[in-house]
Amino acid sequence: MFEEIHQLLLDFNNSDITKDDWRNLFSHSWKGDDDQCGYVLVDGGKIVGFLGTIFSEREVDGTIRRFCNATSWIVKPEYRNESALLVLAFLRTRNCTLTNLSPNPIATNVFTRLGFSVLNDETILRLPVPGFRVNTGCSVTADISEIETQLPDKHLRLLHDHRRYKCRHLLMTRKDGKQCYIISTRIKRKRLWFAHVHYISNLAFFVESIGPITKELCKQHRAGAIMIDKRFDETVRISLGFTYRLPNPMLFKSEVLKPSQIDNLYSELILLNI
C-alpha cells in the first residue's frame, strides 16, 4: 500500500521529508511483536486517510515495556468527518504505552479529549559556551565502530536499531568506567539548525559535562544550539539553558510509565528526521 499512501502523505507539503524517509514508517530496522504499521481509511478501494503506528519494545528500569507511537494522521478534506475512526482504532491497542510526539493543534485537541496527557511541553535550548573542554580523564568519541566496542548490550541494541537513520551517536567515558551515550538528530526550526537530543543514558553525567557535550554536539551537527526535552531535566537542572514552550505538546497515555521514563527513540522524530 505504500505507493498509494505516499501520495496521501504528500499533502503534508513538507519538502524536507523525502520518499525514502516516508518509507521508513513502513519498513524500519527493528522488529516488535506487532509489525502493523498503521490504519487506513478506504472508500471504494481508494485510500483517503492514514494513521501510522510504530511499535517497539524497550527495557525500562529492568522491565520490558511495549510502546506504540502514532504518527502522520492525515485524511482527505471531504472525509474529515470520519477521521476519528483511525484514532479509535489506534486506541484499541492494548498493553502499550501510547505516544504522539508531533501532533498538530487538531490532533492535540482530539488526543487529549481521549485521555492522553502531556508528555513534554517545553524544550531547553543551550548554546555552546567558549572555553569548555572535555575533562582530563574523560574520553569522547563519535566514531560508530569505536562506540560499538565500548557499549553494553542494552545500548548496543539502540545503536544498531538507529544506525541507518539520520542520527548522530556520541559516547563519553570516564576513567572510572562511567559512560554517557547520547543519540541526537539535526533539525531546522525557524531557519536555524539545532542538535535535538533524543536519548541520554546517564543524565547526571550529561549535566556534569554539559559544556563540552554541547560544544561537541553543535560541532557534529553544524548547529547553533542543542535542544533537550524538559522532561529529561526532571531531577537535575541544566545550567546556562533557557526554556522554550512548544506550540503543541508531546502526548502520551500509559498506566505504568511517567514522562521522564519515555524518550524519543523508535518514533517518527527519528524515522522522518523531524
Buried (B, 14 or more C-beta within 10 A) or exposed (E): EBEEBBEBBBEEEEEEBEEEBBBBBBEBBBEBEBEEBBBBBEEEEEBBBBBBBBBBBBEBEEEEBBBBBBBBBBBBEEBEEBBEBBBEBBBEBEEBBBBBBBBEEEBBEBBBEBEBEBBBBBBBBBBBEEEBEBBEEBBBBBEEEEBBEBBEEEBBBBBEBBEEBBBBBBBBBBEEEBBBBBBBBBBEEEEEBBBBBBBBBBBEBBBBBBBBBBBBBBEBBEBEBBBBBBBBBEEEEBEEBEEEEBEBBBBBBBEEBEBBBBBBBBBBBBBBBB
